[in-house]
């Protein structure tokens, strides 16, 4: 029989992001995701900010609990283009969710997929596994008022 991802408490699990970085994610159930999207859109209107950016920050707050270099607790796993470390913090999480399309799609794809939290082994989400995310983001963007850009886009450029 197939297991279903209906949890009493939302599970947390480390997921491999790339060859040497893993991210601690908490499952976000469908009703919570809907609330995050609605609250993000409402807050963005109040702040006169881009709805998708605020929604990404809210999703990051709910789902991204930490990141690290695989096999260690004291190395961040991410670094900036100049080579300086990019450790986990609230500000860095928010920045990463807004500025990195790849990271935001990874978080969205994994934290909302209950099957990822049923498996006992580590999971790496390959690029081809993210193909369906763009269609979901386009669909979500259809209801957004504003400049008509999709989630993760601004002024025609992708993050």
N, C-alpha and C positions, 0 to 999 in steps of 0.2 A: 504494500500500500504506500501511497505517496504521503509524505509529511506536509503539513501546511504550516505556514509561518504566522500563527496566531499566538502571541506571547503574553504572559501575565505581566512581565517586566521586559522592557525593551533591551535586548541583548547588545553587548559590546564585543568587538572582535578586531584584532589587528589584521589589516589587509596589505599585501605587498603592492606598492604604488609603482616602483620602478626597480632597477636591478639592485639598489642598496637602501631603499627607503620604504618604510611601512607606516601606515596611518591607522590610528585607533578610531574606529567609527562605531556609532550607536545606530541601531535600526530606527528608521522613522516610518511609522505606519501611515497608511493612506490618509486617514482622517487628520493626523497631525500635519502631514505635508500640505493638505488643503488649507488648514489654518495658517501655516507658515506663509503660503503664497498670498492668501487674502490679507493677513496682517502686514506683510511686506509691501503690498500694493498700497494699502491705506497709509502706512507710515511714510512711504515715498511721496505720496501726494502732500502730506503735511510738511515734509522737509523740502519739497520741490526737487526731489532726487529721482534718479532713474529707477523705476520699479524693479527691474531685474537685478540691479546691484543690491538693493535692500533685501530682496528675496534671497539672493545668494548669501548675504551676511546672516540672515535669520536661519537659513538651512545649515550653514556652517556652525552656527551657535548650537543648534540642536544635534548635529551629527558628528562633528569633528572634535574629538576629545584630546588628541595628542598626535605627534609624529616623531619619528626617530630614525636613526640609521639602524638597519637590521643588525641584530645581535648586540646592541648596546643601549643603555638607557641615558647616557650622558652626551651623545652626539646627535645633533638635530636632524641629520639626514637630508636636509635641503640647504642650498647655499645660493646666494645672489650671483648675478653674472660676474661681479668683481671678485668672487671667491669667498666673500665674507659669509659666516654662518647665518642661517635663517631659522632660528629656534622657534619652537611652538610658543605662542602667546596669543592673547585675544586679538591684539592689533594685527599680528602677523597672519593669524587665521583669516580675519576679515579681508586683509589685503590680498591674500592668496586666493580666496574665493571670488573676489571681484576682478583681479588682474589676470588670473590664469584660467583660460577657457578649459584647458585639459584637466586641471585639478578640480574645477567646479563640476565638470561633467563626470569625472571619476566619483566624486562624493555623491552626486545625485544618483548615478547609476547603482552604486553599491549600497548606499544606506537605505534606499527604497526597495531593494530586492530582498525579500524575506528569505529566499532560498540561499542567499549568500551567508546568512546567519545560522542556517541549519547544518551546513557542512562543518566537519571537524578540522579539516586541513586548511592551510593558508591558501588564499585565492589571489591570483594576479589577474587583473582585468586588462585584457589586451585591447588594442585599438579597435579591432573589428567588433568587439563586444560593445563599443560605444556608439555604433552606427545608429541605433534606434533612438538615442538620446536627442539628437538634433531634430528629429521629427516631433518628439514630445515638446521640445523647447519652442519650435515653430508654432505648434498648436497652442501652447500657453500664451505665446506672444500675440495671437490673433485677437485676444480679448483685452489687450493692454491699450489704453489710450496713449497718445503721445506721438512720437516721431516715426513710428512704424518700424523701428529696428527690432531685430530679434534679441532674445536673451543672449548675453555674451558679446553683443556687437554695439559699437558706438561710432557714429560718423562713418559707417561703412567699413570700419576696421575691426578685425577680430582680435581678441586679447590672447 
